[in-house]
């Protein structure tokens, strides 16, 4: 057979496993995620929400129809650093989980639908690595969105109110540096909560090749959790629901800051994260390419 | 000479010559109660261009997916480049380029961006060589001009070419092309043939599947015919094509006169339902025709009898069409 070879090309040895550099895979994934128009549009849209809330409350308060009573909205007036926290609180209930689910849907189900997942498996990228790379891409998308919301929220707050008067819900005033640290903490906490949702979505994504199924399942899950949270007879179940502790984020606006709720909800999110990634790996490891 | 020549012939003969790029034994895959592939013993000799020929649904793609470790076989074993699959995937697949079940790319990225993404995942690709390898592969399939357009706007033929380009990013030991000419115009088909010939010339083993005999005849050195999930014939293309003695089928109203004339000239012939069956042993087709014409027999049609492979494949596909 080899006698017929006219112009043999030099080929690398065939004796050991070879892998593409992990950094290159991660960079390629990030590039792919950020070049996807819908990811960019979604991030820009959620980042507009703080502006909407800030300007909206300002106009309302100027017209004298501002929200009466206490709560976050009231403290917004004349308090710039509440805006990013409030924006994250509101977005965490629906839009951020949706964004995480969208990224997770594209990560595995979307690639599967385009026939590109097969290409990665044939390169080959091992299935464990594939999940790692995909989780990284989804995680990065969520993190970028949360940071964008916080930055836009802070900028809007500072423009509308200025940097003085950073008053906590407990009534005392924080320095600008302290306020930034609190916002940073909120960003980390919210990111982690959305990662938990996205990990579950990633598991669904590994089971299907229809991105829509992932979105629908995640939305349905969020709605069911919401319903379960308000049924008093199910109060024994509620500590286990991811969404039941999502209001804990307002703790970062108290002084001194109560850590218990933030730590517990983070541990709970970690459990969801482990379960989600575990299920995704279990499916991916024996999925037909 | 060297120690390798001391291998006992009884043991070494079957293993040493010729080495196989891929090999399956007793391969079986079932989906629920549907048997997709059954008892497939496929040998892909090193350096060959092996055509997998079979009607749609005969198990070509499933066999290929098991070869590449994408699908776990229900039973049987797969060996790719000397390593068992799917366990050896990390060793073997970097040396294998494959286009399976049509090209898969992202519509929102350009052809070039899509290939960069593929190249990034290739273990044997040096990071510094990505840009040049991508440009080279695009050039080779004639997509340079459309490289920076979005994949979304590509024609079917361009999509297929981009898929081929992804296979050509690196020099490979084995290239697997599943129905590569699907959706291509004649010019595109010729280009695929040219690429396959180039790969063959550089010593790359090529496994190409098709449901068209003409396609296989034009490009392959070896052929394996699949039908309903089983290999019904395999071997060198030339051998399979020439299986069965050469013969002519003559359509004539003057059967008796023709038979007499042929026999007088020492040509073996017998009558059939609609004419004559003439064996081409010790004679040639023009000679047969001259004898018939000189004998004054009316000849409607003379045609070569179909060879073994043609006959086999016609039976398989005609049965399918009815």
HADDOCK unambig.tbl for C-alpha pairs under 7 A between the chains (distance, minus, plus):
assign (segid A and resid 1 and name CA) (segid B and resid 46 and name CA) 6.91 0.50 0.50
assign (segid A and resid 1 and name CA) (segid B and resid 47 and name CA) 5.98 0.50 0.50
assign (segid A and resid 2 and name CA) (segid B and resid 47 and name CA) 6.80 0.50 0.50
assign (segid A and resid 5 and name CA) (segid B and resid 201 and name CA) 5.82 0.50 0.50
assign (segid A and resid 5 and name CA) (segid B and resid 202 and name CA) 5.93 0.50 0.50
assign (segid A and resid 5 and name CA) (segid B and resid 203 and name CA) 5.14 0.50 0.50
assign (segid A and resid 6 and name CA) (segid B and resid 201 and name CA) 5.71 0.50 0.50
assign (segid A and resid 6 and name CA) (segid B and resid 202 and name CA) 6.17 0.50 0.50
assign (segid A and resid 7 and name CA) (segid B and resid 201 and name CA) 6.66 0.50 0.50
assign (segid A and resid 7 and name CA) (segid B and resid 202 and name CA) 5.08 0.50 0.50
assign (segid A and resid 8 and name CA) (segid B and resid 202 and name CA) 4.68 0.50 0.50
assign (segid A and resid 8 and name CA) (segid B and resid 203 and name CA) 5.79 0.50 0.50
assign (segid A and resid 9 and name CA) (segid B and resid 171 and name CA) 6.98 0.50 0.50
assign (segid A and resid 9 and name CA) (segid B and resid 202 and name CA) 6.05 0.50 0.50
assign (segid A and resid 11 and name CA) (segid B and resid 171 and name CA) 6.83 0.50 0.50
assign (segid A and resid 14 and name CA) (segid B and resid 91 and name CA) 6.71 0.50 0.50
assign (segid A and resid 14 and name CA) (segid B and resid 92 and name CA) 6.97 0.50 0.50
assign (segid A and resid 15 and name CA) (segid B and resid 91 and name CA) 6.66 0.50 0.50
assign (segid A and resid 16 and name CA) (segid B and resid 91 and name CA) 5.39 0.50 0.50
assign (segid A and resid 17 and name CA) (segid B and resid 90 and name CA) 4.85 0.50 0.50
assign (segid A and resid 17 and name CA) (segid B and resid 91 and name CA) 4.07 0.50 0.50
assign (segid A and resid 18 and name CA) (segid B and resid 90 and name CA) 6.28 0.50 0.50
assign (segid A and resid 18 and name CA) (segid B and resid 91 and name CA) 6.29 0.50 0.50
assign (segid A and resid 18 and name CA) (segid B and resid 123 and name CA) 5.74 0.50 0.50
assign (segid A and resid 19 and name CA) (segid B and resid 123 and name CA) 4.60 0.50 0.50
assign (segid A and resid 20 and name CA) (segid B and resid 121 and name CA) 5.86 0.50 0.50
assign (segid A and resid 20 and name CA) (segid B and resid 122 and name CA) 5.96 0.50 0.50
assign (segid A and resid 20 and name CA) (segid B and resid 123 and name CA) 3.90 0.50 0.50
assign (segid A and resid 24 and name CA) (segid B and resid 120 and name CA) 6.31 0.50 0.50
assign (segid A and resid 25 and name CA) (segid B and resid 120 and name CA) 6.23 0.50 0.50
assign (segid A and resid 25 and name CA) (segid B and resid 121 and name CA) 6.14 0.50 0.50
assign (segid A and resid 28 and name CA) (segid B and resid 117 and name CA) 6.15 0.50 0.50
assign (segid A and resid 28 and name CA) (segid B and resid 120 and name CA) 6.60 0.50 0.50
assign (segid A and resid 36 and name CA) (segid B and resid 108 and name CA) 6.83 0.50 0.50
assign (segid A and resid 114 and name CA) (segid B and resid 104 and name CA) 5.53 0.50 0.50
assign (segid A and resid 114 and name CA) (segid B and resid 105 and name CA) 6.25 0.50 0.50
assign (segid A and resid 114 and name CA) (segid B and resid 106 and name CA) 6.67 0.50 0.50
assign (segid A and resid 115 and name CA) (segid B and resid 104 and name CA) 4.35 0.50 0.50
assign (segid A and resid 115 and name CA) (segid B and resid 105 and name CA) 6.94 0.50 0.50
assign (segid A and resid 116 and name CA) (segid B and resid 104 and name CA) 4.80 0.50 0.50
assign (segid A and resid 116 and name CA) (segid B and resid 105 and name CA) 5.74 0.50 0.50
assign (segid A and resid 120 and name CA) (segid B and resid 121 and name CA) 6.63 0.50 0.50
assign (segid A and resid 122 and name CA) (segid B and resid 93 and name CA) 6.32 0.50 0.50
assign (segid A and resid 123 and name CA) (segid B and resid 93 and name CA) 6.39 0.50 0.50
assign (segid A and resid 123 and name CA) (segid B and resid 94 and name CA) 5.99 0.50 0.50
assign (segid A and resid 123 and name CA) (segid B and resid 121 and name CA) 6.00 0.50 0.50
assign (segid A and resid 123 and name CA) (segid B and resid 122 and name CA) 5.19 0.50 0.50
assign (segid A and resid 124 and name CA) (segid B and resid 90 and name CA) 6.36 0.50 0.50
assign (segid A and resid 124 and name CA) (segid B and resid 93 and name CA) 5.99 0.50 0.50
assign (segid A and resid 124 and name CA) (segid B and resid 94 and name CA) 6.38 0.50 0.50
assign (segid A and resid 124 and name CA) (segid B and resid 122 and name CA) 6.94 0.50 0.50
assign (segid A and resid 125 and name CA) (segid B and resid 121 and name CA) 6.78 0.50 0.50
assign (segid A and resid 288 and name CA) (segid B and resid 70 and name CA) 5.68 0.50 0.50
assign (segid A and resid 288 and name CA) (segid B and resid 71 and name CA) 4.95 0.50 0.50
assign (segid A and resid 289 and name CA) (segid B and resid 70 and name CA) 4.55 0.50 0.50
assign (segid A and resid 289 and name CA) (segid B and resid 71 and name CA) 6.24 0.50 0.50
